[in-house]
Amino acid sequence: MFGAGGGTSSYQEIEETDVILLWGSNARDTHPIFFHHLLVGVHAGARLFVIDPRRTSSAQWADAWLGLDVGSDIALASTMAREIIHSGLHNRAFIERATEGFRDYAASVEPFTLEEGERLTGVPAEAIREAAHAFARADRAMICWTLGITEHHNAVDNVLALINLGLLTGHVGRYGSGLNPLRGQNNVQGGGDMGAIPNKLPGFQDIERDVEARAHFEAAWGVPLDPHRGWHLTQMFEGMERGELRTLYVIGENPAASEADVRRARRLLGGLDFLVVQDIFMTQTAEMADIVFPSSASWCESEGTVTNSERRVQRVRRALDPPSDARDDMWILTELARRLGHDWGAPTAEEVWDELRSLSPMHRGMSYRRLEELGGLQWPCPDEQHPGSLFLHGRLWLEPREGPPAPFSVVEHRPPFEALDAEFPIRLTTGRRLESYNTGVQSGRFRSPLHKGGAICLSPEDAERLLLEDAEIVRVSSRRGTVEAPVRIDPGLRSGLAFMTFHFPGEVDTNVLTIDATDPRSGTAEFKAAAIRIEKIVRRASDGSAKVGEPAPALGR
């Protein structure tokens, strides 16, 4: 965001803001620690607007729920922007001093009247107007989002649409006002910080454009670096399909269960010449591997650091020894390097971190001593006298402004890649639940009274129309495959919208249904918008007679 790959604000600030737009995020279930901070803000008087196709558990605390149609986020953001501009609520002084491209942006949102916004999104015009005015008039306001925004074929444009709203109102670069992507998994932020991005070196230094930074790494590591961006995960699978990628090393990931259009993913993984998996459990991907390295659980069996969604780097301390033959991830990698002819010795986690600090300016002031004494530090922290950064982009408010202006982005409303039709008339969206984690490899092994198992959640109206009862098994089909799943009636869903999780692939293999249409810039698949049909299953007796009666027609037929 404006050159920094992290959220702008601290958890503390959500407790002291005035208006919160929780957009495409059921944070109560998926980011419960952050949501506790958000509730402090709500109880202190902050107005909460939950923007989500489902009436989620987070919406219980909202002043208003804007139940938009799946994939209409840009249309909603553009409608809010036009209303803000036409009502004279945009921050003219901030726009003139700190931004560029406003004129083109304002022209691009002009067609999105309140009436047109209601038509495109399904949100009542008056509700859009209320949210727009509340956000623009607030002294402090925040937008928080997660996978409901980013798991679309136009993910980057979705994010840019939200950033536009922040720039339009000046709600960025100040305490209590910001733009905050909530990271989808533990230490996703830390992975990005360390360079787990195809075009970035550690510290978000561009491998193609930042020649000076690349030279620093080459000098420290003693090898030349390829000055070209690598492939993201989607491009890797495309490379497998073309026969250009023949060997894969998977660390802590389970693509055989987590990828959209998972049958295609399994076929491509199975066609590799050589597959290595390093993980703490024998995942579905590990079961396909030629070599499996059992590794330690980094949260309790390793030394190191972790970075959360507010950019806070914290120490992780080893509490237990790894079981049996499991080894620390760092030991596995250094031992592998030694056997490939590069002896890195046996560095400690602190020594590896100090090398990182010497090469990443935004981490330079974060010694282990300071992380211990201060309970963590937020980047950027350029030296050992720096207190860390509570929020980002304060430079935009300086007079004169420091650094380049923040750009408005012209983005186009585009519906989901896969249209609904008479054969596949229901929109499927997917997500997570509070008690479960991703593909269930970790959380699914333990009994929990919260576990509900895999199911297809339907609105009461759709269940009635399809003559379905709660817990009845149905056939769910998309253009990619079919699964059977029990029905769960969910009053938080509107007619025509279904919801599934992917936590129990052994029971209901949800990602057989999802589409791998991807955003061309981020490579993110459109997990949030597939087209499906639902059919009643008729079991027949041995004499051929139907036990249930004639099958009900699929919705929309």
N, C-alpha and C positions, 0 to 999 in steps of 0.2 A: 504494500500500500504506500504509494508515493516513494518507492525505493526501499521500504522496510517491510520484511515479510512477517509481520505480526500484528496483533490487535493493538489499538492505540491506548487502551485504558486499563486501569487496575480494578481488581475486585472491589476494593474499598470505594471506588467512585460510583459503582452501581448502587451502593447503599445511600448515596447522597445526591443523586440526580433527581430530576423532576418528571421526566417522561421517558419511558422505555418502549421501544418497538422491538418485540421479540419475534423475529421474522424467519419462518421456516425452521423453527427449533422447538422441540418439546423438551426444554431444558430440565423440567422437573424429573423426567425419566432418564434423560441421556447425559445431563451435566448437573447432577444433584448438588455437588459442592458449590458450584457457581450459583445455582438456583437458591441456595440458602442465603447468599449475599444479596441476590435480587429481592428476596422476600423481605429482607431488612429494609431495603429501599421502599418497597410497596407499603410496608407497615408504617414507614416514616412519612408517607404521603405521595410517593411517586405514582403517576398514572401509568398503567401497564396496558399496552395494546398487543394482543397475540394475533399474529398473522399467519394462518396455517390452513390448509384444506380441511384438516380434521379439528374438531373441538377436543383438543388434547387435555391431559391432566393439568398442564400449565395454565390453560385458559380458566381454570377454577378461580384463579386470583386476579384475572384481568378485568379492567374497566370495560373493555370491549374486545370481542373476538371477531376478526375479519376473516371469514371463511371463504377465501378465494379459490377459484378453480385451479387445479394443478397446472403449473406451467404458465401462469398469467402474472408472475411477479413483476416483470418489466412493465407491463401495462398498468399495474397498480401503482408502482413507483412513479411512472410518468404522469399518471393522473393526479397523484398527490403533488408532484412538482408543478404541474400547470396551475393547480388550484392555489398553491403557495405564491407563485409568481403573479397571478391575476389578482390575488388579494393583497398584494404589496407586502408580503411577509418575508420575502427573501432578504438576506443580509447583504445589502448593496455594498457597504464599505468593505466587508470581508471579501466579497467576490472581486471587487476592483483591485484590492491590494494583494490577494493571495492566490488567485486562480487565473486560469486561461480557458478560452473556448466557451464562455457562457452564452454568447450570442447564438452560436450554432446549436448549442444544447437547448436553449429556450425555444428555438424554432422547431426542434425535433419533437418536443412534448406538446406543441400547440394543438395537434389533433385530438389529444386525450382529454376531452371534456369530462365532467363528472358523469354525464349520461353515457358517453362512450366507454368510460372506465367501468361502469356498472355492467354494461353489455359484455365486455371482454373478460371481466374477472368474476362476475356473479356477486360481487360485494355491493350492497346498496350505496347509492351515491352519497347519501347523507352520512353514512358511516365513514366513507373515504374522506369526506370533507372534515368531519370531526377529528380524525386521526391526523390529517395534514395540518390543520390549524393548531392542534395541541402540540405537535412536534415543533412547528415553526415558532410558536409564541413562547415556548419554554425557555427559561434562562439556561437550563442545562438539560441535555437530552442525549440518549444513546440509542444506537441500532445494534442489535446482537443477532447473529445468524449462524446457521450451521448447515448440515447436509441437505436440508430442505431447499436451500438455495443453490448449493454447489453440485448436487448429483442430478444434473440436467445436461442436455446436449448443448445448451448455451450458458454454461455455468459462469464463465468469466463475465459475460455481459450482465448476468443477474447481479453479480457482486458489484460491478461498475454502476449499475442502476442505484444501488443502495448508497454507494460512495457519493454519487451525484447529489442525493438528498442531504447528506452531511455537509457537503460543500455549499449547497444552495442556502442553507440556514446558518452556516458557520458553526455547526455542532461537531467540531473536530479541532484538536490542538489545544483544548482548554480542559481544566480539571472538571470532571463530571460530564463532559460531552465527548463522545467518541464513536468509533466504528470498530466493532469487535467480533471477529470470527471465533466461535467457540470450537476448539480443536476436537476432532471426532474420537480420538483415542489418546490414552496416556502417552505423553512425550512425543506426540506428533510435531509439536512446536520444536522440541529439541532435535528431532530428526532433520527438519528443515534447516535449523540453525547450523547443524553439522555438515550440511552440504548434500543431503539425500534428495536433491533436486537436479534434474538433468543438466541445467545450465548454470548451476551455482557451486562455488567453492564454499567452505565453511565461512560463516558470517555474511551470507548472502552476497558474496563478491562474484561478479559475473565472469565466467570462465572465458567467454568470447570477447567481451568489451573491455574488461579491466586488465590491461596488459601488465600494469605494475603489480597488481595483486598476484597474478599468475606467476610472475617472475619471483616473487617472495616464496611461493610454495615450491617452485622448482628448485630454488636455492636450498630451502630447508630439507626437501626430500631427496635431492640429488638426482632427479630424473626429469626429463622434459614432459610436459603435459599436453595432451591433445587439446588444441584451442577451440574445439567444436562441441556444441551441446550433445548430450547423449539422448537416449530414448526414455520416455516415461513408460509406465506399465502397459498402457494400451498399445503403444508403438512396439513394445517387445512382443506382444502377441501377434501383431501384424507382421513383425519380422519372422516369427515362427511360421506363420502361414505362408510366407514367401520362401521359406527355407534358408533365410539369412541368419537366423538365430538358432543355433543347434545345441547350445549348452546353457544351463541356467543355475544360478546359486541363489536360493531363497532363504532369507533369514527372518524368522519371526512373522511370516506371512502365510496365509492359507488360500492361495488363489484357486485351488481345486474346489473350494466351496464358496468363496467370496466374490468371484467374478460374475458380472452380468452375462447372460447366455452361457451358463456354466458348462453345458454340454460341449460347446465349442472349445471352452478353455481346457476342459479335461482332455479332449481329443488332441489339442495342440501340445499340452504338457506331455501326454503319452507318446507323442511322436518325436520328442527330443532325443538326441544322441546320448546326452548325459545330464542328469538332474541331481543337484546336491541340495539338501534341506538341513538347516540348522534351527532347532526349535526345542522348546521345553516339553512338548507333547508329540505323540505320534499322530500328526494331523492327517487329513485325507491327502494332502500334497506330499507329506513325508512317506505315506504308504506307496506312492508312485516313484519314489526317488531311488537312484542307484546307490547313493551314499547318504546316511543320516548322521549328523553330528548332534548328540544330545547336549543341550546347553543349560546353563543355570538360569534361574528366575531372577531377572535383574533387579526386581523391587525388594528382594530380601536376601539374595544369595550372592550379591556382587557389590563392589564399590563403584561409585561414579556420581553422576549428576543427572538431574531430570529438569525439564523446563515445562511450565504449565502455560495456560492460555493467556495469562497476564504477563508473559515474558519473564517470569521469575525462575531463575536457576537455583536449584536447591540440591543439597547433598543427599546421596543415597548411601546407606551404610549396610555392610554385610551383617546380617543377624544369624544366619544359618549356613551350614555347609551344604553344597549341592549334593543330591543323593547319588549313590552308586557311581556310574561312570560319567555323569554329567560334568561338564567343564564350563568355566567362565567364557563368555563370548570372546573377550579380548585374548584369552589364552588360546582358544581355537584359531583365531585369525593370525596371531603371531607365530603359532606353531606351523600353520599352513604356509605362511610366508617363508619360514626357515626351510621347510622342505622343498620350496620352490626356488631356493637359492638366495633368499634375502633375510639375513639374520638381524632382526630388530631387537634382539636381547629379550629381557623379561620386564618390560616397563610396568610400573604401577599405574593405577588409574589416575593418580595425581600427576604423574609425569606426562601422561598422555594429555591431560587437561591443560597443563602448563604449555605444552607445545601448541595446542589449539589457541590458547590466549596470546601466544607470541605472533600468531598469524591472523587472528580475527580481531580487528580493532574494537568491535562492540563488546567483546568479552574480556578485554585486556585487564581491567581492574578487578576481576572476579577470582581472586586467589582462594584456595581452599580455606585458608584462615579466615578470610572475610565472609565467605559463605557460611562457615560454622558460626562465627560471632554474630552475624546479622540475620541469621535464619533465611538466607537467600538474598539474591540481588536481581533487579530487573535490568535487562539490557535496553539500550546501550549503556555501558559502564566503562568508559575509555581509560581510566587510570585508577590507582588504588586510593586516591583521595575522593573519587566520585561516589555519590550516594546511590547510584542507580537511577533509573528514569521511571517516575511514577506514570507519566503519560508521554505520548509521542507527538511530534509535529507542532510543538509550541512555537517553532520558528516562523510558522505561517502568520502569527499574530504580532511579530516584531516589526518595528518601524525604524529603518526599512526592513523589509522581509529578508530573511536569510535563505539562500538556496533557491532552487527553481520553483515556479508556481505550481500549484496542484491542478491537474487538468480535469475539466469536465469531459465526459465521454458520451458521444452520441451512440445510443444502443437501440436496437430494433426489437420490438415485440415479435416473438415467434412462438407458436404453439408447440406442444410436445411433438417429437419426431414421428411418433406412431399415432395416427389418427384413429378415432373410434369409428366403427361402422356396424352394419347389421350383424356381421359374423362375430365381431369382438366389440361389444357395446359398452363394456364396463372399464373404467379407469382404475388400474391397480397402482397404488403407491406403497412403498416399503419403508420400514424404519426399525427402531430398537425399543426395547422395554427396559425398565429400571433394573431388574434383577439379573439380566442376561448380558453376555458380552459377545458381540460379533457372531462368529460362526459356531459358538457354543463349545469350542474345544476346552476352554477352561471352566466356564460357568455351568455348562450342561452336565458336568460330571458329578455335581453335588445336588442333593435334594434341597428343595426350597419350597415353602408354602406359596411363594409368589410365582413359581413356574406354571405357566398355562399351556406350554407346548406349542407346536406349530398349528396354525389355524388360518382360515380366511375370514376376516372380519367384514361384516356387511351391515348396512343401515337397516333399521326395522322395516322401512318401506320396501327395500329390495328383497328382504327375506320373505315378507308377506307376498310380494308379487311372484316370487319364484316358488312359493308354497314350501318354504324351508323352515325347519325348526333348529333351535340352538343345539349344537353338538352333532347334527346330522352330517354324514360324510357326503361331499360333493366332488364333482370333477371340475377342475379349474384348468383352462387351456389358454395359451397365447399362441402367437404365430411360430414360436420356437419349441414348445413342448407342452406336456400335460402333467399335472400332479393331482393327487387326491388329498383332500383336507377337510377337517371338521369345520362346521360353521360356528362362528361366534358373533352374536348380534351385538352391535356396538352403537348406542344412541348418539355417539359423537361423530358418526359418519353421516354424510348426506346421500341421498339417492344417487346412484350411478358411480359412487366411489367405494372401492374396496381397499383393505389394508392387510398386509402380511409382514411378519418379521422373517429374518433368515437365521434365527438362533438355533433352530432344530432341524438341520438339513437331513438328518437320519429319519425324521418323521415326515417332514414336508420340505421338499427340496425347492424352496421358493425361487432361487436364482435360475432354475430351468425356465422360468417364465419371463424374467426381466430381459430388457433389450440392451445390447452393447453399443447403441448409438452414443457417440462420445463428443465432448467438446473439443474442437480442434486445437485449442491452446493449452488447456489443462489436462486433457486426456481422460477426464472424468466421465464415467458412463451414466446414462439416464436411468438410475435405479428408481427414481420417483415417478415414472410415467410410462407404464406399459398398458397395452390394450388386451383385455381378457374376456372370456365368456365363462359362465358358470352353469353347470348342468346337473340336474338331479340324477342320482345314480339309482337305477332300478335293478335290484337283485332278483334273479329268476330261480324258481324252484326247479327241481329235477324234471318235473313234467313240462317245463317250459312256461308255466304261468308266472305272471309278474307278482312279486310279493307286495310291492308298494302300489302298483297301479301304473298307468301310462306315464312316461317321463314328462315332467313339466318343460315347457319351452324355455330356452335360454332368454335372459333379460334382453329386450330390444328386438327379438325376432317376431 
